[in-house]
Amino acid sequence: MLTTSPKPDPATRRERFAWCMYDFANSGYTTVILTAIFNAYFVGVVAADSGNGHATLLWTLTIAAANGLVLISAPIVGAIADGSGAKKRFLMATTLGCVVFTALLSFVGPGDVTLAMVLVILATVMFASGENLIAAFLPEISPPETMGRLSGYGWALGYLGGLLALVLCLAYVTYAENQGMDASHYVPVSTLIVAVLFGIAALPTLFWLRERSMATQSIKDLHAIRMGFDRLKTTLRQARMHTDLFRFLIALTTYYAGIHIVIVLAAVYAQEVMGFKTQDTIILIMVVNVTAALGAFLCGHLQDRIGSKWSIAITLLIWSLAIICAYLAVSETLFWIAANLIGIALGGAQSAGRALVGQFTPSGRQGEFFGLWGLATKLSAIIGPLTYGGMIYVFAGDHRIALLSTLVFFILGLLFLATVDEERGRETARISY
């Protein structure tokens, strides 16, 4: 039986900073492994003998498999973490797991397709589970009226963390290339840089962020697992009561499918369509991280003024414009414009989405509801990349045609978002326990 303190101690400034630092710590994984370096390395070197179309499909299947595992486990893990008061312990375990499996990627070389796929799946499962768990702390350390701002600070700091990881990797890549070394040497070292940075930067979170939920049920008791399933069933049965939450999760699943395409395939597109080299791609993603940090920061303040729903709608319009520019780009200038529009929209959309789920979450059920948020984002991480990979395979490696699927996801997401009533969703969360 879950019990929470009737008047939990308010979060200190240090604790809120520690929460934001986890975004700083884990962003190197998405930036270097999924977005800028390792994905292009997988397609262009590890699985190069398979051909571009098949190699891209294998990469998207890897990401889909990882997120499929998280999709199945996230709501259950979240509910168990709430019921056993163990979000912090789960967060420690997933952090360690991601650091270890990321470090093991340093053993992947040309032709090691199976090893690469297995390690990326394991690391991504740990990363994504930790992302859900850290998000579940947000309603505990911030009142609804400042959630958008704090979430925005976290995303902004996260992009700076990604930027630091890219700077360190760029420095090593430049050094290695000057020594005549190729990608099969400097990309594995880059994965070690990411692992070390993640482990060190996560320490403030693991030391200072407090577990506020208390429970009498032991996490080792099998009843805790049954409780997790029971609470998930209860949540799904209450879908009618939480109408706006579930409507938003449908919208989020749709537009996040487009976001995930960009996250895991941006470097591949830059390499295969625009002819970017590794250093070019790193610099591109570095600049995008700066604009994304700016977008997250500005959107955090905008949410608290006009609401999360309208903030998300604005970002989806920017996303659509960016994809049109990228589709039309034949010169680097227009492609750079598209990339920076993506940065602004990326930071804003992710920050606002997390905050809106926090506002729709009843007290004491943070892990459970953010497990549903994780389920939605991971479902989108399956649908989006697989759609792109499938189109690449069908259209014989034509990335421009495949990019149009991204635009469709953003337009549909905007239409679904229009059905959400933000104020009603907040009120439902206040009266639901």
Residue pairs with C-beta under 8 A, 6 or more apart in sequence:
1 215
1 216
1 217
2 82
2 83
2 85
2 213
2 215
2 217
2 364
3 214
3 215
3 216
4 212
4 213
4 214
4 363
4 364
5 212
5 214
8 140
8 212
9 210
9 212
11 19
11 140
11 141
11 142
11 210
14 208
15 141
15 208
15 209
15 210
16 141
16 142
16 150
17 204
17 208
18 204
18 205
18 207
18 208
18 209
19 134
19 137
19 138
19 141
19 150
19 154
19 205
19 209
20 150
20 153
20 154
20 157
20 158
21 157
21 201
21 202
21 204
21 205
22 91
22 130
22 134
22 154
22 202
22 205
22 209
23 134
23 154
23 155
23 157
23 158
23 161
24 157
24 158
24 160
24 161
24 201
25 95
25 161
25 197
25 198
25 200
25 201
25 202
25 205
26 95
26 98
26 127
26 130
26 131
26 134
26 158
26 161
26 198
26 202
27 158
27 159
27 161
27 162
27 165
28 161
28 162
28 164
28 165
28 193
28 194
28 197
28 198
28 201
29 98
29 102
29 123
29 127
29 194
29 198
30 127
30 162
30 263
31 162
31 163
31 165
31 166
31 285
31 289
32 38
32 162
32 165
32 166
32 169
32 190
32 191
32 193
32 194
33 39
33 102
33 105
33 120
33 123
33 191
33 194
34 63
34 124
34 263
34 264
35 263
35 264
35 266
35 267
35 285
36 166
36 169
36 266
36 267
36 281
36 282
36 285
37 169
37 187
37 190
37 267
37 278
37 281
37 282
38 105
38 120
38 187
38 190
38 191
39 59
39 264
39 265
39 267
39 268
40 267
40 268
40 270
40 271
40 278
40 281
41 183
41 187
42 55
42 58
42 59
42 62
42 116
42 120
43 52
43 55
43 56
43 59
43 268
43 271
43 272
44 55
44 183
44 271
45 110
45 183
45 184
45 187
46 108
46 109
46 110
46 111
46 112
46 113
46 116
47 54
47 55
47 58
47 59
47 113
47 116
48 55
48 110
49 111
50 58
50 113
51 397
52 272
52 392
52 397
53 392
53 393
53 396
53 397
54 393
56 265
56 268
56 388
56 389
56 392
56 393
56 397
57 389
57 390
57 392
57 393
58 113
58 117
59 264
59 265
59 268
59 385
59 389
60 264
60 265
60 385
60 386
60 388
60 389
60 390
61 117
61 386
61 389
62 116
62 117
62 120
62 121
63 120
63 124
63 260
63 264
63 381
63 382
63 385
64 381
64 382
64 385
64 386
65 117
65 121
66 120
66 121
66 122
66 124
66 125
66 128
66 381
67 124
67 128
67 378
67 379
67 381
67 382
68 378
68 382
69 121
69 125
70 124
70 125
70 128
70 129
70 132
70 374
70 378
71 374
71 375
71 378
71 379
71 382
73 125
73 129
74 128
74 129
74 132
74 371
74 372
74 374
74 375
74 378
75 228
75 232
75 235
75 368
75 371
75 372
75 374
75 375
76 225
76 228
76 229
76 232
76 371
77 90
77 129
77 132
77 133
77 228
77 367
77 371
78 132
78 133
78 136
78 367
78 368
78 369
78 370
78 371
78 372
78 374
79 227
79 228
79 229
79 231
79 232
79 235
79 367
79 368
79 371
80 86
80 219
80 224
80 225
80 227
80 228
80 367
81 87
81 90
81 133
81 136
81 367
82 136
82 213
82 215
82 231
82 364
82 365
82 366
82 367
82 368
83 215
83 217
83 224
83 227
83 228
83 231
84 215
84 217
84 218
84 219
84 224
85 211
85 213
85 214
85 215
86 211
86 215
86 219
87 133
87 136
87 137
87 211
87 213
87 366
87 367
88 206
88 209
88 210
88 211
89 211
89 219
90 129
90 133
91 130
91 133
91 134
91 205
91 206
92 206
94 126
94 127
94 129
94 130
94 133
95 126
95 130
95 198
95 199
95 202
95 206
97 122
97 123
97 125
97 126
98 123
98 126
98 127
98 130
98 198
99 195
99 198
99 199
100 195
101 119
101 122
101 123
101 126
102 123
102 191
102 194
102 195
102 198
103 191
103 192
103 195
103 196
104 119
105 116
105 119
105 120
105 123
105 188
105 191
106 188
106 189
106 191
106 192
107 115
107 188
108 115
108 116
108 119
108 188
108 191
109 184
109 188
110 184
128 374
128 377
128 378
128 381
129 374
131 374
132 370
132 371
132 373
132 374
133 367
133 370
134 205
135 354
135 357
135 358
135 370
135 373
135 374
136 366
136 367
136 369
136 370
136 371
137 209
137 366
138 147
138 150
138 151
138 354
138 355
138 358
138 366
138 370
139 147
139 358
139 361
139 363
139 366
140 212
140 213
140 366
141 150
141 209
142 150
142 358
144 358
144 359
144 426
145 304
146 304
147 355
147 358
147 359
148 299
148 300
148 301
148 302
148 303
148 304
148 308
148 311
148 351
148 352
148 355
149 300
149 301
149 303
149 304
150 300
150 355
151 300
151 303
151 351
151 352
151 354
151 355
151 358
152 296
152 297
152 298
152 299
152 300
152 301
152 303
152 347
152 351
152 355
153 296
153 297
153 300
154 296
154 351
155 292
155 293
155 296
155 300
155 347
155 350
155 351
155 354
156 293
156 294
156 296
156 297
156 300
156 347
156 351
157 293
158 293
158 296
159 289
159 290
159 292
159 293
159 296
159 347
160 289
160 293
161 197
161 201
162 285
162 289
163 286
163 289
163 290
163 293
164 197
165 193
165 194
165 197
166 282
166 285
166 286
166 289
167 286
168 193
168 197
169 190
169 193
169 194
169 282
170 279
170 282
170 283
170 286
172 186
172 189
172 190
172 193
173 186
173 190
173 278
173 279
173 282
174 279
176 185
176 186
176 189
177 186
177 279
183 278
186 278
187 278
213 364
213 366
213 367
217 223
217 224
217 227
218 224
231 365
231 368
232 368
232 371
235 242
235 365
235 368
235 369
235 372
238 432
239 246
241 428
241 432
242 360
242 425
242 428
242 429
242 432
243 424
243 425
243 428
244 360
244 420
244 421
244 422
244 424
244 425
244 428
245 357
245 360
245 361
245 369
245 372
245 425
245 428
245 429
247 416
247 419
247 420
248 356
248 357
248 360
248 417
248 420
248 425
249 357
249 372
249 373
249 375
249 376
250 376
250 416
251 413
251 414
251 416
251 417
251 419
251 420
252 353
252 357
252 373
252 376
252 377
252 380
252 413
253 376
253 377
253 379
253 380
253 383
254 380
254 409
254 412
254 413
254 416
255 312
255 316
255 319
255 349
255 380
255 409
255 410
255 412
255 413
255 414
255 417
256 353
256 376
256 377
256 380
256 381
256 384
256 413
257 380
257 381
257 383
257 384
257 387
257 409
258 319
258 323
258 384
258 405
258 406
258 407
258 408
258 409
258 410
258 413
259 319
259 346
259 349
259 350
259 380
259 384
260 377
260 380
260 381
260 384
260 385
261 384
261 385
261 387
261 388
261 405
261 406
261 409
262 342
262 346
262 406
264 381
264 385
265 385
265 388
266 285
266 339
266 342
267 276
267 281
267 285
268 399
269 326
269 399
269 403
270 276
270 280
270 281
270 284
270 335
271 277
271 281
272 397
272 399
273 399
273 400
274 329
274 332
274 335
276 284
284 336
284 339
287 336
287 339
287 340
287 343
288 339
288 340
288 342
288 343
288 346
289 343
290 343
291 340
291 343
291 344
291 347
292 343
292 344
292 346
292 347
293 347
294 343
294 344
294 347
295 315
295 343
295 344
295 345
295 346
295 347
295 348
295 351
296 347
296 348
296 350
296 351
297 347
298 348
299 311
299 315
299 347
299 348
299 349
299 351
299 352
300 351
300 355
302 311
302 314
302 348
303 311
303 351
303 352
303 355
307 422
308 352
308 353
308 355
308 356
308 359
308 422
309 356
309 417
309 420
309 422
311 348
311 352
312 348
312 349
312 352
312 353
312 356
312 417
313 414
313 417
313 418
314 348
315 344
315 345
315 348
315 349
315 352
316 345
316 349
316 410
316 413
316 414
316 417
317 414
318 341
318 344
318 345
318 348
319 341
319 342
319 345
319 349
319 410
320 407
320 410
320 411
320 414
321 341
322 338
322 339
322 341
322 342
322 345
323 338
323 403
323 406
323 407
323 410
324 407
325 334
325 335
325 337
325 338
325 341
326 334
326 335
326 338
326 339
326 342
326 403
327 400
327 403
327 404
327 407
328 334
329 335
329 338
353 373
354 373
356 422
356 425
357 369
357 370
357 372
357 373
358 366
358 370
359 422
359 425
359 426
359 429
360 369
360 425
360 426
360 428
360 429
361 369
361 370
361 429
362 369
362 429
362 430
362 432
362 433
363 433
364 433
384 405
384 406
384 409
387 405
388 402
388 403
388 405
388 406
391 398
391 401
391 402
391 405
392 398
392 399
392 402
395 401
395 402
